[in-house]
């Protein structure tokens, strides 16, 4: 795989064949929603990263496809259940599963997806299956832990920046790290190389989520694909908000807390006021500084790897895209 784009194309062809099989399985009311949630798109970055990681250490990556299927199905399972918890109406511009079918159907179909993911991971015969199952199941639990922390923080008054970084590590970064490490292990990479890829993935994931936080406030809605200020209106405890709380003078902190306490407000006004506080406290620059920190740590991990220069450049480019996405 000489590029992530080629890995995506290779994966997508095989993935759509598997989705067709899933959709035709009985009972249809269980499996049709599964197929629907998988077919409506996504960038397929995690399976592409897994396949690319494997290609660093072996020429043939066909045997990695079942594990790549597993990681993509599990990722979409988490999105399906996230949509239920967030009461989201749309996913990738189409009705979410619980809106198209029903909430009970979505819950059960999501449960089925998590089990299907493990079935794909267990396909094939290889010596490292126990190690892969341990890594995958540990990661799956970590994602659930991160989601719980995210929900906890919605009602907690005192959330530290360290708390937040740990939450996004669990909710977002570990699945990226897991994708890369499984790809390496399936290609019989040595543990040092596999662990360096995992470290790279964790740091890219942290930078990616911080960029998401930043784009919600400063991104171009036409390019980013969603309205600005959603996190502000929801009082979501992003890095920007937590950093602003730490940096505010007493008067500004009082103003910010008043807006956070309001249940009845004009969204446009609230976004404008809170964004002005962010500007006053310099949190945009601080967020970008931290993104660059994690980007640098990702590149440091790459530099320690013994991989072809072209492959290193592909992963460098991906890490760069995590902090310069649509603005």
C-alpha positions as CSV (number, residue, x, y, z in Angstrom):
1,X,0.0,0.0,0.0
2,X,2.0,3.0,-1.3
3,X,-0.7,5.5,0.0
4,X,-3.6,5.6,2.4
5,X,-5.8,6.4,-0.6
6,X,-4.9,3.1,-2.3
7,X,-5.5,1.3,1.0
8,X,-9.0,2.9,1.3
9,X,-9.9,1.8,-2.2
10,X,-8.6,-1.7,-1.7
11,X,-10.5,-2.0,1.6
12,X,-13.8,-0.4,0.3
13,X,-14.2,-3.0,-2.5
14,X,-13.9,-6.0,-0.1
15,X,-15.9,-4.2,2.6
16,X,-18.9,-3.6,0.4
17,X,-19.1,-7.3,-0.5
18,X,-19.2,-8.2,3.2
19,X,-21.9,-5.6,3.8
20,X,-24.0,-7.2,1.2
21,X,-23.7,-10.5,3.0
22,X,-24.6,-9.0,6.3
23,X,-27.6,-7.2,4.9
24,X,-29.0,-10.4,3.4
25,X,-28.8,-12.3,6.7
26,X,-31.9,-13.2,8.7
27,X,-33.7,-11.8,10.6
28,X,-33.7,-8.7,8.3
29,X,-34.9,-6.3,11.0
30,X,-31.6,-7.0,12.9
31,X,-29.2,-7.0,10.0
32,X,-30.6,-4.4,7.6
33,X,-29.9,-1.6,10.0
34,X,-26.4,-3.0,10.5
35,X,-25.8,-2.9,6.7
36,X,-27.4,0.6,6.5
37,X,-25.1,2.0,9.2
38,X,-22.0,0.6,7.4
39,X,-22.9,1.5,3.8
40,X,-23.7,5.2,4.3
41,X,-20.0,6.0,4.2
42,X,-17.1,7.2,6.3
43,X,-13.5,7.8,5.4
44,X,-12.4,4.3,6.3
45,X,-9.3,5.7,7.8
46,X,-8.8,3.1,10.6
47,X,-8.9,0.1,8.3
48,X,-6.7,2.0,5.8
49,X,-4.2,2.7,8.5
50,X,-4.2,-1.0,9.5
51,X,-3.6,-2.2,6.0
52,X,-0.9,0.4,5.5
53,X,0.8,-0.6,8.7
54,X,0.9,-4.2,7.6
55,X,2.3,-3.2,4.2
56,X,5.3,-1.7,6.0
57,X,6.4,-5.2,7.0
58,X,5.0,-7.6,4.3
59,X,4.1,-7.4,0.6
60,X,0.7,-9.2,0.8
61,X,-1.9,-7.7,3.1
62,X,-5.0,-9.7,2.0
63,X,-4.9,-11.7,5.3
64,X,-5.3,-8.4,7.2
65,X,-8.7,-7.6,5.6
66,X,-10.8,-9.5,8.2
67,X,-9.2,-7.5,11.1
68,X,-9.6,-4.3,9.0
69,X,-13.3,-5.2,8.7
70,X,-13.5,-5.7,12.5
71,X,-12.0,-2.3,13.3
72,X,-14.4,-0.5,10.9
73,X,-17.5,-2.4,12.1
74,X,-16.6,-1.7,15.7
75,X,-16.0,2.0,15.0
76,X,-19.4,2.3,13.3
77,X,-21.0,0.5,16.2
78,X,-19.7,3.2,18.5
79,X,-21.1,5.9,16.2
80,X,-24.5,4.2,16.1
81,X,-24.7,4.1,19.9
82,X,-23.3,7.6,20.2
83,X,-26.1,8.9,18.0
84,X,-28.6,7.3,20.3
85,X,-27.0,8.9,23.4
86,X,-26.7,12.3,21.6
87,X,-30.2,12.2,20.2
88,X,-28.7,12.9,16.8
89,X,-31.0,13.0,13.8
90,X,-28.4,12.8,11.0
91,X,-25.1,10.9,10.4
92,X,-23.2,11.8,7.2
93,X,-26.2,13.7,5.9
94,X,-28.6,10.7,6.3
95,X,-31.0,9.7,9.0
96,X,-29.4,7.9,11.9
97,X,-30.3,4.3,12.5
98,X,-32.5,5.1,15.5
99,X,-34.4,7.7,13.4
100,X,-34.7,5.5,10.3
101,X,-35.8,2.4,12.2
102,X,-36.3,2.7,15.9
103,X,-34.3,3.2,19.1
104,X,-34.8,-0.4,20.2
105,X,-33.7,-1.6,16.8
106,X,-30.7,0.6,16.8
107,X,-29.6,-0.6,20.2
108,X,-29.9,-4.3,19.3
109,X,-28.3,-3.8,15.8
110,X,-25.4,-2.0,17.5
111,X,-25.0,-4.9,19.9
112,X,-24.9,-7.2,16.9
113,X,-22.2,-5.1,15.2
114,X,-19.9,-5.3,18.2
115,X,-20.2,-9.1,18.1
116,X,-19.7,-9.2,14.3
117,X,-16.5,-7.2,14.8
118,X,-15.0,-9.8,17.0
119,X,-16.1,-12.6,14.6
120,X,-14.1,-10.9,11.8
121,X,-11.1,-10.4,14.0
122,X,-11.1,-14.1,14.9
123,X,-11.2,-15.2,11.3
124,X,-8.2,-17.0,9.9
125,X,-5.5,-19.0,11.7
126,X,-2.5,-17.1,13.0
127,X,-0.3,-17.4,16.1
128,X,-1.0,-14.0,17.3
129,X,-4.7,-14.3,17.7
130,X,-4.7,-14.3,21.5
131,X,-2.6,-11.2,21.5
132,X,-4.8,-9.5,19.0
133,X,-8.0,-10.4,20.9
134,X,-6.5,-9.0,24.1
135,X,-5.5,-5.7,22.3
136,X,-8.9,-5.4,20.5
137,X,-11.0,-6.1,23.6
138,X,-8.9,-3.8,25.8
139,X,-9.3,-1.0,23.2
140,X,-13.0,-1.7,23.0
141,X,-13.4,-1.3,26.8
142,X,-11.3,1.9,26.7
143,X,-13.5,3.4,24.1
144,X,-16.5,2.7,26.4
145,X,-14.7,4.2,29.3
146,X,-13.9,7.3,27.3
147,X,-17.6,7.7,26.3
148,X,-18.6,7.3,30.0
149,X,-16.1,10.0,31.0
150,X,-17.4,12.3,28.3
151,X,-20.9,11.9,29.7
152,X,-19.7,12.3,33.2
153,X,-18.0,15.6,32.4
154,X,-21.2,17.1,31.0
155,X,-22.5,17.5,34.6
156,X,-19.2,17.8,36.5
157,X,-18.2,21.3,37.5
158,X,-14.5,20.7,38.0
159,X,-12.9,18.9,35.1
160,X,-9.2,19.3,34.7
161,X,-7.3,19.6,31.4
162,X,-5.6,16.3,32.4
163,X,-9.0,14.7,32.8
164,X,-10.0,15.9,29.4
165,X,-6.8,14.7,27.6
166,X,-7.3,11.3,29.2
167,X,-10.9,11.2,28.0
168,X,-10.1,11.9,24.4
169,X,-7.2,9.5,24.5
170,X,-9.7,6.7,25.5
171,X,-12.6,7.8,23.3
172,X,-10.7,8.6,20.1
173,X,-7.0,8.0,20.1
174,X,-6.7,4.3,21.3
175,X,-8.7,3.0,18.3
176,X,-6.3,4.7,15.9
177,X,-3.4,3.3,17.8
178,X,-5.0,-0.2,17.9
179,X,-5.6,-0.1,14.1
180,X,-2.0,0.5,13.4
181,X,-0.6,-2.0,15.9
182,X,-2.9,-4.8,14.8
183,X,-1.7,-4.2,11.2
184,X,1.9,-4.4,12.3
185,X,1.3,-7.5,14.4
186,X,-0.5,-9.3,11.6
187,X,2.6,-8.6,9.4
188,X,4.8,-10.2,12.1
189,X,6.5,-6.9,13.0
190,X,8.7,-7.0,16.1
191,X,7.1,-5.6,19.3
192,X,9.2,-2.5,19.2
193,X,8.0,-1.4,15.8
194,X,4.4,-2.3,16.6
195,X,4.5,-0.3,19.8
196,X,6.1,2.7,18.0
197,X,3.2,2.6,15.5
198,X,0.7,2.5,18.4
199,X,2.4,5.6,20.0
200,X,2.3,7.4,16.7
201,X,-1.5,6.6,16.4
202,X,-2.2,7.8,20.0
203,X,-0.6,11.1,19.4
204,X,-2.2,11.6,16.0
205,X,-5.6,10.8,17.6
206,X,-5.0,13.4,20.3
207,X,-4.1,16.0,17.8
208,X,-7.1,15.1,15.7
209,X,-9.6,15.5,18.5
210,X,-8.1,18.8,19.6
211,X,-8.4,20.0,16.0
212,X,-12.1,19.0,16.1
213,X,-12.5,21.1,19.2
214,X,-10.8,24.1,17.5
215,X,-12.7,23.7,14.2
216,X,-16.1,23.8,16.1
217,X,-15.2,27.4,17.0
218,X,-13.0,28.6,14.2
219,X,-13.6,26.3,11.3
220,X,-15.3,27.2,8.0
221,X,-18.7,25.5,8.2
222,X,-18.8,25.0,4.4
223,X,-15.6,23.1,4.5
224,X,-15.9,21.5,8.0
225,X,-19.4,20.2,7.3
226,X,-21.1,21.3,10.4
227,X,-22.3,24.6,12.0
228,X,-19.9,26.5,14.2
229,X,-20.4,26.8,17.9
230,X,-22.2,23.5,18.6
231,X,-19.9,22.7,21.5
232,X,-20.3,26.2,23.0
233,X,-24.1,25.9,22.9
234,X,-24.0,22.5,24.5
235,X,-21.5,23.6,27.2
236,X,-19.2,20.8,26.1
237,X,-16.1,20.7,28.1
238,X,-13.6,21.0,25.3
239,X,-9.9,21.9,25.8
240,X,-10.8,25.4,24.7
241,X,-13.4,25.9,27.4
242,X,-11.3,24.3,30.1
243,X,-8.3,26.4,29.2
244,X,-10.4,29.6,29.1
245,X,-11.8,28.8,32.6
246,X,-8.2,28.5,33.8
247,X,-7.0,31.7,32.1
248,X,-10.0,34.0,32.9
249,X,-9.7,37.0,35.2
250,X,-12.4,37.0,37.9
251,X,-14.8,39.3,36.0
252,X,-14.5,37.4,32.8
253,X,-14.9,34.1,34.6
254,X,-18.1,35.4,36.2
255,X,-19.4,36.4,32.7
256,X,-18.4,33.0,31.3
257,X,-20.1,31.1,34.1
258,X,-23.3,33.1,33.7
259,X,-23.5,32.0,30.1
260,X,-22.7,28.4,31.0
261,X,-25.5,28.4,33.6
262,X,-28.2,29.8,31.2
263,X,-30.7,27.3,29.9
264,X,-32.6,30.0,27.8
265,X,-30.3,31.9,25.4
266,X,-29.8,33.2,21.9
267,X,-27.3,30.7,20.3
268,X,-25.8,33.3,18.1
269,X,-25.2,35.7,21.0
270,X,-23.8,32.9,23.3
271,X,-21.4,31.8,20.5
272,X,-20.2,35.3,20.0
273,X,-19.7,36.1,23.7
274,X,-17.8,32.8,24.5
275,X,-15.7,33.1,21.3
276,X,-14.7,36.6,22.4
277,X,-13.7,35.2,25.8
278,X,-11.6,32.6,23.9
279,X,-9.9,35.4,22.0
280,X,-9.3,37.4,25.1
281,X,-7.7,34.4,26.9
282,X,-5.7,33.2,23.9
283,X,-7.0,29.7,24.0
284,X,-7.0,29.4,20.2
285,X,-3.2,29.7,20.1
286,X,-2.9,27.4,23.2
287,X,-5.0,24.8,21.5
288,X,-2.9,24.9,18.3
289,X,0.2,24.8,20.4
290,X,-0.9,21.6,22.1
291,X,-2.0,20.1,18.7
292,X,1.5,20.8,17.4
293,X,3.0,19.1,20.5
294,X,1.1,15.9,19.9
295,X,1.9,16.1,16.2
296,X,5.6,16.4,17.0
297,X,5.4,13.4,19.4
298,X,3.8,11.4,16.6
299,X,6.7,12.3,14.2
300,X,9.2,11.4,16.9
301,X,7.8,7.9,17.1
302,X,8.0,7.6,13.3
303,X,11.6,8.6,13.3
304,X,12.5,5.8,15.6
305,X,11.0,3.2,13.2
306,X,13.0,1.2,10.6
307,X,10.6,1.6,7.7
308,X,11.0,2.7,4.0
309,X,11.3,6.5,3.6
310,X,8.3,6.6,1.3
311,X,6.1,4.9,3.9
312,X,7.4,7.2,6.6
313,X,6.4,10.2,4.4
314,X,2.9,8.8,4.0
315,X,2.4,8.6,7.7
316,X,4.0,12.0,8.2
317,X,1.5,13.5,5.8
318,X,-1.4,11.8,7.6
319,X,-0.2,13.3,10.9
320,X,-0.1,16.7,9.2
321,X,-3.6,16.4,7.9
322,X,-4.8,15.8,11.5
323,X,-3.9,19.3,12.4
324,X,-4.6,21.2,9.2
325,X,-8.0,19.9,8.2
326,X,-10.6,22.2,6.7
327,X,-10.5,25.6,8.3
